[in-house]
Amino acid sequence: MIFLTVGAQSSFDRLVRAVDDFFDTHDLNDEVFAQIGNSGYKPRNFDAVASLDATTFDRRFGQASAIVSHAGMEKITLACEHGKPLLAMPRLKRLGEIVDDHEAALADEFEALGHILV
């Protein structure tokens, strides 16, 4: 199972839509489960919920073969600690998704170290 998570603080429609569109054109044998926050976008190709309690989040994270997420420090750290492959998309200031580009800087650093894919 691929676990898509955008965090509980805000939605990230660009990431959810990108994953949904990918599954329109690629037939993978993995199911996707997503935690998408207060998203206005509803995926067609996988089940999604706005939020998860901590126990359910931990269970889903542990069951996942891979993680897709925003490039927040908490998600990067969790993936590294659990040895989970992480595909991260940073929220971008120029798109109004975040107040600064710290996620892009984090993603670049961890990608250079070989810990994540961006």
PyMOL commands that set and color helices and strands:
alter all, ss='L'
color gray80, all
select helices_A, chain A and resi 13-25+54-63+73-82+93-95+102-112
alter helices_A, ss='H'
color red, helices_A
select strands_A, chain A and resi 2-5+32-35+47-49+66-70+86-89
alter strands_A, ss='S'
color yellow, strands_A
deselect
rebuild
show_as cartoon
